[in-house]
Amino acid sequence: MRVGDFSASVLVDGSPLDEFDVVVDEEKLSATCYVPSEAGKKFSVRWKCWEEIRTMESGGYISVDDITCKTGNVVRTGILGTSDTKERSGISLDRETTQDFVFSNVKLTDDEAYLRTHGLEKVGEIKLTIKRGISALKTVPMLYNNGVKEFEPVNEKLGKTMVHRVGFGKQRKRSIPREGWHFSASTDPFIYFIFRYRPLDVLQAQGIAPRATPASERESSVAVDAAPEDVPETSNDVPSQQPGLSDISTRMLDARIKALKDELAQLEALRNPAIAAKVKEEPAERPAKRVKREHGRSAIPIEVIELD
């Protein structure tokens, strides 16, 4: 999904999950979708800043179900293509210890003592909040999630539609301890990405995700497509050629050349302040954004957030 200058996705085994029923609200700077979950699978959240020249830092913060990670990750100033992407795969317990995010099964019970379980309204939701601001090396102790409690069972009356929730893997040590950073958020509006996860068969049953085509139908389709009468005759002496292929290739090459020229101009602008001022006045052509902001980027810190 993408909102303004940022995009985000949930990954499993290094690949982005399919997104269904995507809704982007440019006025509220938010995007929501559904993704398929599989019990026992670790996952991560990855986001990227698409600004050609980043003049302000941004901090990304993850919450899973009713648990908010107390630390986040910063995308620093720079140019597109360099250090513009961050990924979060777990919760930090201290500078050296972390626990991975894992899709887990919800434990259901008929015990009425669990009819008042709190926080269930957020189960099934992964949320990324992006805030612009300024960071500096922190000199006081950081705040961490001091361990994650074991989840209680959910009464089956409350959890009729609940199948999965986010659990956490075994504690593991980082190869390199994280440094603590002090982050002050600006007055810019926050950007939100919300991923609602469900098992694929549940999404299909609810009409959110398309059902898979049965194997028999796929085989039938292949057989029909391969029938001799459906294949046009071609000469054995003259190879077939797709009309307009050379034109398409030429257009693709022209577009690539233009993109390289634009990138070169940006690099020259960073090296030469005089050119940078001109580039700022006459920006290179780029795809139109869906968000038009008129908010000032004030660097006045209105909150303090700790990052690792």
DOLOTI-770074 format. One record per residue: x negated, y negated, z of N, C-alpha, C in turn. Coordinates in steps of 0.001 Angstrom, whole numbers, padded with zeros to 6 digits, always signed. Layout:
XYZXYZXYZ;...
END
This chain:
-000848+001189+000000+000000+000000+000000-000887-001243+000000;-000324-002325-000494-001074-003581-000513-000169-004743-000130;-000720-005614+000714-000054-006863+001083-001084-007974+000940;-000851-008916+000053-001787-010008-000136-003172-009513-000496;-004165-009905+000294-005555-009550+000012-005983-008233+000649;-005060-007488+001250-005434-006259+001942-004637-005060+001430;-005298-003907+001420-004624-002646+001114-004975-001656+002213;-004137-000633+002397-004370+000355+003452-003771+001689+003055;-004328+002766+003601-003813+004109+003328-004203+005036+004468;-003477+006154+004579-003795+007208+005549-004463+008342+004785;-005576+008846+005318-006342+009878+004630-006366+011176+005426;-006326+012289+004719-006526+013622+005289-007542+014340+004408;-008558+014911+005023-009632+015581+004280-010258+014647+003249;-010326+013361+003576-010982+012400+002707-010153+011864+001560;-008908+012334+001411-008055+011894+000304-006822+011164+000833;-006401+010075+000162-005206+009343+000603-003956+010204+000478;-003081+010127+001457-001811+010841+001394-000866+010141+000419;+000019+010917-000188+001049+010333-001045+001932+009416-000206;+002378+008333-000814+003244+007374-000124+004603+007344-000804;+005667+007457-000008+007031+007491-000539+007855+006348+000056;+008826+005895-000730+009749+004846-000282+008978+003626+000231;+008061+003140-000582+007236+001992-000202+008057+000705-000268;+007997-000078+000802+008697-001366+000862+007697-002429+001305;+007523-003463+000481+006609-004562+000798+007414-005839+000995;+007240-006476+002138+007909-007740+002441+006841-008829+002460;+006756-009584+001368+005706-010590+001249+005895-011748+002225;+007129-012068+002566+007369-013171+003498+006910-012821+004909;+007176-011585+005325+006780-011149+006664+005379-010548+006676;+004740-010490+005490+003400-009918+005357+003342-008510+005946;+004264-007666+005525+004318-006300+006045+004637-005316+004928;+004213-004082+005122+004500-003004+004177+004781-001735+004964;+005767-000970+004529+006109+000294+005185+006243+001388+004140;+006018+002610+004555+006204+003758+003668+006272+005029+004511;+006550+006149+003847+006522+007468+004484+005361+008262+003902;+004686+009036+004761+003602+009909+004319+003839+011310+004874;+003413+012350+004149+003604+013721+004625+002550+014111+005662;+002983+014700+006760+002067+015139+007812+002019+016662+007865;+000893+017177+008325+000710+018628+008464+000060+018904+009814;+000713+019703+010640+000219+019975+011990-001189+020558+011951;-002039+020051+012837-003406+020537+012930-004396+019778+012070;-003915+018884+011213-004791+018137+010315-005249+016826+010970;-006561+016578+010931-007088+015293+011373-006802+014251+010295;-006661+012999+010708-006423+011947+009726-007149+010675+010133;-007252+009767+009200-007865+008465+009457-007076+007394+008717;-007306+006147+009089-006671+005006+008421-007783+004161+007809;-007650+003867+006530-008661+003074+005823-008013+001815+005265;-008699+000697+005373-008180-000542+004796-009311-001315+004127;-008919-002181+003193-009894-002925+002392-009416-004352+002178;-010368-005295+002198-010078-006692+001874-010487-006936+000426;-009556-007430-000391-009784-007623-001826-010146-009060-002180;-010417-009914-001214-010834-011276-001524-012175-011242-002254;-012312-012044-003305-013565-012075-004053-014699-012622-003187;-014404-013650-002413-015380-014194-001469-014696-014330-000111;-015140-013562+000880-014537-013587+002210-015201-014683+003047;-014459-015709+003362-014991-016815+004158-014633-016695+005633;-013776-015733+005974-013394-015517+007369-013353-014019+007652;-013743-013646+008850-013714-012240+009235-012282-011797+009524;-012082-010486+009564-010766-009943+009911-010953-008701+010770;-010070-008549+011753-010116-007391+012639-008919-006494+012399;-009152-005193+012325-008069-004236+012120-007853-003398+013366;-006584-003219+013762-006242-002515+015000-005193-001460+014726;-005394-000285+015280-004517+000855+015029-003701+001183+016274;-002427+001511+016050-001606+002106+017105-000947+003346+016516;-000902+004411+017308-000292+005666+016869+000800+006033+017867;+002004+006217+017372+003153+006458+018243+003241+005322+019271;+003190+005649+020542+003294+004607+021570+001941+004279+022193;+000838+004651+021531-000505+004410+022061-001236+003401+021180;-001757+002347+021794-002500+001320+021068-003987+001466+021349;-004793+001524+020299-006241+001575+020476-006710+000213+020979;-007469+000208+022062-007896-001053+022662-009072-001684+021934;-009692-000948+021040-010785-001497+020240-010400-001449+018773;-011035-002289+017974-010726-002344+016550-011989-002378+015718;-011862-002728+014448-012990-002771+013526-012941-004070+012727;-014117-004660+012480-014190-005961+011817-014728-005845+010396;-014043-006498+009449-014570-006713+008098-015184-008104+008110;-016484-008185+007898-017167-009463+008026-017131-010252+006717;-017639-011481+006766-017663-012327+005578-018589-011721+004531;-018339-012044+003274-019153-011507+002193-018414-011591+000875;-018830-010758-000084-018197-010744-001395-017565-009385-001654;-016623-009358-002572-015922-008125-002908-016913-007073-003391;-016784-005870-002851-017673-004785-003239-018771-004515-002234;-018921-005384-001230-019939-005179-000199-019298-005250+001180;-019336-004153+001910-018831-004084+003291-017421-004632+003428;-016554-004321+002448-015183-004841+002464-014158-003818+002935;-014632-002628+003366-013727-001537+003737-014058-001002+005125;-013020-000693+005909-013193-000085+007220-012292+001139+007328;-012698+002073+008193-011911+003295+008385-011941+003687+009856;-010796+004066+010370-010675+004450+011787-010124+005866+011859;-010815+006752+012568-010406+008155+012620-010093+008650+014022;-010167+007764+015025-009902+008234+016379-009845+007107+017384;-009734+007495+018639-009617+006547+019741-010926+006552+020532;-011384+005375+020961-012655+005258+021681-012434+005347+023184;-013210+006219+023823-013148+006355+025279-014247+005546+025959;-015374+005366+025268-016460+004491+025709-017361+004259+024501;-018536+003676+024712-019423+003348+023592-019895+004583+022845;-019893+005732+023514-020472+006927+022915-019465+008033+022636;-018256+007928+023173-017304+009043+023112-016028+008661+022383;-015532+009583+021566-014306+009340+020812-013496+010628+020702;-012225+010495+020355-011346+011628+020085-010615+011378+018769;-010606+012382+017892-010004+012231+016571-008484+012192+016636;-007876+011479+015666-006427+011528+015474-006078+012868+014824;-005037+013534+015330-004613+014823+014777-003086+014882+014735;-002525+015261+013604-001081+015503+013542-000777+016760+014362;+000165+016671+015289+000464+017782+016194+001966+018038+016260;+002328+019249+016659+003742+019603+016801+004321+019015+018087;+005559+018570+018015+006273+018098+019204+006771+019312+019983;+006572+019289+021290+007059+020376+022136+008471+020042+022614;+009435+020857+022215+010833+020624+022592+011224+021500+023776;+012153+021011+024578+012644+021759+025732+014122+021440+025945;+014822+022374+026593+016227+022107+026932+016358+021594+028363;+015210+021373+029021+015199+020865+030394+015706+019419+030399;+016806+019170+031096+017402+017836+031116+016571+016831+031907;+015547+017305+032592+014667+016388+033320+013892+015493+032357;+013819+015902+031089+013076+015130+030092+013992+014292+029209;+015215+014057+029666+016142+013237+028890+015786+011751+028954;+014929+011384+029888+014576+009970+030044+013131+009697+029640;+012600+010470+028749+011231+010258+028281+011132+008921+027556;+010136+008117+027921+009995+006780+027343+009032+006795+026147;+009184+005819+025262+008269+005646+024136+008578+006486+022922;+009685+007238+022950+009990+008127+021826+010385+007362+020566;+010840+006115+020729+011278+005359+019551+010116+005062+018606;+008877+005138+019106+007721+004862+018256+007027+006129+017764;+007485+007287+018206+006875+008536+017752+007163+008720+016267;+006131+009058+015508+006287+009218+014064+005823+008009+013286;+005074+007123+013939+004669+005871+013285+003191+005572+013519;+002490+005264+012439+001099+004808+012492+001093+003360+012021;+000545+002468+012830+000609+001040+012499-000787+000419+012472;-001059-000330+011422-002302-001088+011299-001953-002573+011316;-002592-003319+012212-002409-004768+012290-003729-005439+011939;-003696-006367+010995-004903-007072+010565-004793-008537+010978;-005842-009020+011650-005875-010396+012143-007167-011066+011665;-007053-012289+011205-008241-013037+010810-008805-013778+012017;-010126-013979+012014-010733-014666+013135-012242-014673+013054;-012886-014786+014218-014341-014876+014314-014820-013921+015404;-015935-013220+015148-016477-012289+016136-017865-012730+016587;-018240-012298+017789-019567-012563+018332-019924-011414+019266;-021213-011146+019407-021658-010047+020258-021180-010264+021682;-020566-009220+022269-019968-009341+023605-021018-009086+024681;-020930-009847+025763-021906-009726+026848-021291-009190+028134;-019992-008923+028132-019336-008362+029318-018781-006991+028957;-018477-006145+029946-017982-004800+029653-016729-004814+028783;-016650-003842+027891-015496-003728+027008-014388-002916+027656;-013201-003056+027103-012061-002271+027551-011861-001106+026597;-011689+000081+027142-011484+001275+026327-010227+002003+026782;-009774+002932+025946-008693+003826+026348-009302+004884+027254;-008976+004837+028524-009592+005732+029500-008953+007113+029482;-009206+007835+028411-008635+009174+028288-007190+009121+027833;-006734+010189+027240-005363+010273+026739-004647+011385+027486;-003532+011047+028077-002787+012040+028843-002163+013087+027923;-001940+014263+028465-001283+015317+027687+000198+014973+027538;+000703+015147+026335+002083+014753+026066+003074+015693+026743;+004114+015102+027311+005169+015890+027935+006112+016435+026867;+006827+017508+027181+007832+018016+026236+008925+016982+026013;+009630+017114+024905+010733+016217+024564+012022+017021+024602;+013030+016495+025262+014310+017198+025295+014856+017333+023885;+015345+018518+023559+015794+018792+022195+016940+017883+021750;+017678+017321+022703+018759+016399+022338+018196+015069+021831;+017033+014694+022365+016397+013446+021947+015506+013647+020733;+014980+014831+020601+014009+015075+019539+014518+015913+018391;+015787+015760+018061+016372+016548+016969+015659+016311+015644;+015235+015082+015414+014573+014761+014149+013057+014701+014283;+012540+015007+015475+011096+014949+015693+010466+016309+015454;+009438+016335+014656+008702+017569+014402+007236+017390+014778;+006654+016274+014356+005246+015994+014629+005081+014727+015460;+003951+014650+016119+003497+013437+016772+001981+013419+016673;+001361+012299+017019-000096+012210+016939-000711+012730+018231;-001601+013702+018085-002372+014206+019208-003826+013790+019033;-004696+014306+019900-006097+013913+019850-006983+015146+019980;-008066+015154+019215-008986+016278+019234-009856+016277+020482;-010793+017207+020517-011700+017301+021656-012628+016090+021679;-013053+015729+022879-013984+014616+023002-015298+014970+022310;-015833+014010+021578-017118+014224+020908-017970+012962+021009;-019279+013173+020947-020217+012062+021066-020535+011485+019684;-020621+010168+019617-021047+009509+018386-022552+009674+018223;-022998+009709+016991-024436+009810+016744-025145+008514+017140;-024436+007382+016979-024995+006079+017358-023969+005345+018221;-024321+004956+019450-023371+004217+020303-022926+002920+019632;-021685+002528+019872-021136+001310+019279-021485+000079+020113;-021757-001015+019417-021955-002296+020087-020597-002959+020314;-020485-003689+021408-019237-004378+021701-019239-005785+021115;-018123-006171+020495-018001-007502+019904-016771-008207+020452;-016925-009506+020640-015847-010357+021136-015181-010988+019913;-013877-010776+019727-013176-011276+018539-012098-012271+018939;-012151-013454+018347-011142-014484+018590-010272-014607+017351;-008982-014315+017490-008063-014382+016352-007717-015827+016035;-007583-016136+014744-007199-017479+014311-005682-017615+014372;-005188-018738+013898-003740-018963+013888-003082-018419+012624;-003853-017779+011750-003264-017179+010549-002265-016095+010941;-001196-015923+010177-000234-014852+010487-000871-013482+010323;-000421-012524+011119-000946-011170+011049-000341-010430+009852;-001032-009390+009420-000557-008526+008339-000332-007136+008922;+000785-006507+008545+001151-005218+009139+001334-004146+008060;+000778-002964+008332+001015-001775+007515+001589-000697+008436;+002745-000158+008084+003391+000862+008914+003597+002129+008088;+003024+003227+008566+003155+004523+007909+004016+005423+008794;+005164+005827+008290+006038+006738+009025+005767+008155+008515;+005304+009003+009414+004895+010345+008982+005939+011391+009360;+006140+012344+008468+007044+013476+008656+006476+014653+007862;+006838+015902+008217+006458+017035+007372+007048+016851+005974;+006363+017333+004962+006818+017139+003587+008203+017719+003359;+008490+018903+003933+009810+019494+003705+010920+018646+004328;+010605+017941+005428+011594+017044+006028+011831+015844+005114;+010762+015278+004573+010898+014150+003645+011688+014556+002404;+011472+015781+001949+012209+016261+000774+013680+016479+001110;+013946+017037+002288+015332+017284+002696+016098+015975+002870;+015389+014917+003275+016025+013614+003468+016090+012799+002183;+015582+013361+001089+015622+012661-000188+014580+011568-000325;+013600+011547+000567+012548+010523+000522+011438+010928-000433;+011073+012215-000415+010045+012733-001318+010690+013679-002322;+010210+013708-003564+010782+014616-004570+010448+016061-004241;+011349+016942-004594+011112+018368-004380+010175+018902-005456;+009397+019915-005089+008477+020521-006042+009251+021296-007091;+008756+021310-008319+009390+022059-009399+009113+023542-009216;+010137+024406-009220+009921+025849-009072+008972+026382-010133;+008204+027420-009763+007223+027990-010689+007881+028503-011958;+009082+029098-011843+009773+029642-013020+010085+028550-014028;+010471+027352-013533+010775+026244-014429+009513+025733-015100;+008386+025695-014354+007137+025233-014945+006677+026179-016034;+006806+027517-015784+006395+028493-016785+007257+028385-018027;+008565+028166-017837+009474+028023-018964+009107+026805-019791;+008751+025713-019104+008380+024489-019806+007119+024692-020616;+006141+025405-020035+004898+025667-020751+005161+026516-021977;+006039+027533-021828+006338+028419-022949+006984+027650-024094;+007904+026763-023776+008568+025968-024814+007577+025037-025482;+006717+024391-024700+005763+023453-025271+004770+024152-026187;+004487+025437-025900+003483+026154-026676+004073+026886-027870;+005391+026812-028070+006024+027516-029188+005466+027015-030510;+005181+027938-031483+004571+027550-032755+005369+026494-033500;+006740+026592-033445+007533+025649-034227+007461+024233-033679;+006966+024068-032410+006871+022733-031834+005529+022077-032119;+004596+022825-032731+003266+022296-032999+003203+021796-034430;+002943+020506-034666+002889+019987-036028+001732+020584-036807;+001944+020729-038115+000903+021286-038958-000214+020272-039144;-001440+020757-039122-002600+019907-039379-003491+020602-040380;-004203+019826-041153-005087+020392-042168-006311+020974-041502;-006825+022072-042034-008027+022684-041499-009267+021889-041880;-009116+021043-042905-010273+020309-043403-010424+018940-042756;-009318+018337-042348-009366+016987-041794-008951+017023-040328;-009819+016648-039394-009448+016660-037969-008381+015628-037690;-007464+015981-036745-006393+015059-036387-006952+013919-035566;-006356+012748-035722-006801+011562-034995-005604+010823-034447;-005676+010448-033184-004568+009735-032559-004552+008293-033033;-003431+007799-033581-003353+006426-034085-003633+005417-032977;-004421+004403-033346-004652+003302-032415-005668+003584-031331;-006367+004745-031382-007311+005088-030326-008473+004107-030283;-008982+003725-031481-010107+002798-031527-009712+001430-030985;-008463+001010-031271-007989-000280-030767-007935-000280-029245;-007435+000843-028674-007346+000949-027213-008730+000887-026587;-009710+001617-027188-011067+001629-026661-011676+000235-026705;-011428-000488-027798-011964-001842-027929-011413-002759-026845;-010100-002666-026597-009499-003504-025562-010064-003175-024182;-010276-001886-023925-010833-001485-022632-012249-002030-022459;-013056-001972-023544-014420-002482-023471-014424-003995-023249;-013536-004701-023962-013454-006156-023789-013103-006520-022347;-012141-005772-021769-011731-006043-020393-012870-005793-019417;-013646-004705-019680-014769-004381-018807-015856-005445-018898;-016141-005910-020121-017153-006949-020318-016765-008219-019575;-015473-008591-019674-014994-009801-018992-015146-009672-017480;-014815-008471-016944-014923-008258-015499-016367-008397-015028;-017326-007860-015829-018735-007957-015470-019214-009409-015511;-018726-010170-016514-019099-011584-016590-018585-012354-015371;-017343-012048-014967-016774-012716-013791-017576-012403-012537;-017980-011129-012403-018757-010741-011221-020113-011432-011209;-020753-011530-012396-022040-012210-012498-021906-013678-012106;-020796-014312-012530-020572-015720-012189-020439-015905-010680;-019785-014943-010025-019623-015023-008570-020966-014918-007858;-021829-013997-008333-023143-013831-007719-024001-015078-007921;-023939-015665-009121-024664-016901-009382-024159-018021-008477;-022846-018024-008229-022259-019065-007386-022777-018974-005961;-022935-017755-005466-023440-017580-004106-024898-018015-003990;-025671-017848-005067-027082-018216-005040-027289-019719-005192;-026398-020379-005906-026537-021805-006189-025365-022566-005592;-025550-023352-004514-024430-024081-003884-023680-024970-004853;-024396-025581-005809-023723-026474-006759-022743-025705-007618;-023157-024501-008050-022261-023676-008855-021115-023177-008000;-021414-022874-006720-020363-022373-005828-019237-023373-005710;-019618-024685-005632-018571-025708-005527-017719-025747-006779;-018382-025563-007932-017626-025574-009194-016719-024370-009302;-017218-023203-008873-016410-021985-008926-015204-022108-008023;-015398-022760-006877-014273-022925-005953-013189-023798-006567;-013631-024828-007370-012654-025703-008002-011969-025027-009173;-012737-024175-009906-012187-023498-011079-012362-022000-010910;-011529-021334-010112-011678-019895-009843-011497-019066-011098;-012217-017932-011115-012087-017017-012254-010701-016423-012287;-010273-016064-013502-008929-015505-013664-008839-014175-012948;-007770-013928-012210-007580-012693-011463-006098-012376-011433;-005749-011139-011127-004324-010758-011090-003545-011618-010115;-002334-011945-010476-001485-012782-009626-001162-012069-008337;-001201-012785-007220-000863-012213-005923+000636-012252-005723;+001108-011309-004925+002523-011303-004596+002822-012187-003393;+001767-012678-002729+001982-013490-001538+001442-014880-001778;+002234-015868-001515+001785-017250-001587+001797-017814-000184;+000599-018049+000369+000502-018558+001726+000222-020045+001705;+000771-020730+002659+000456-022132+002846+000010-022373+004279;-000495-021282+004898-000927-021388+006292-002384-021840+006327;-002716-022751+007215-004088-023173+007364-004883-022119+008087;-006169-021962+007755-007000-020972+008402-007762-021616+009545;-007075-021867+010591-007704-022485+011749-008562-021475+012467;-009731-021900+012925-010623-021005+013650-010428-021124+015151;-009344-021760+015560-009072-021922+016989-008691-020573+017576;-009479-020029+018514-009151-018720+019077-007924-018793+019968;-006942-017921+019706-005750-017913+020546-005653-016620+021339;-006535-015686+021051-006571-014468+021848-007947-013851+021720;-008294-013021+022665-009584-012360+022662-009363-010869+022566;-009998-010242+021592-009827-008814+021375-011199-008187+021274;-011364-007033+021860-012661-006382+021864-012712-005300+020809;-013840-005260+020105-014003-004344+018985-015232-003491+019184;-015227-002335+018509-016458-001552+018504-016871-001301+017077;
END
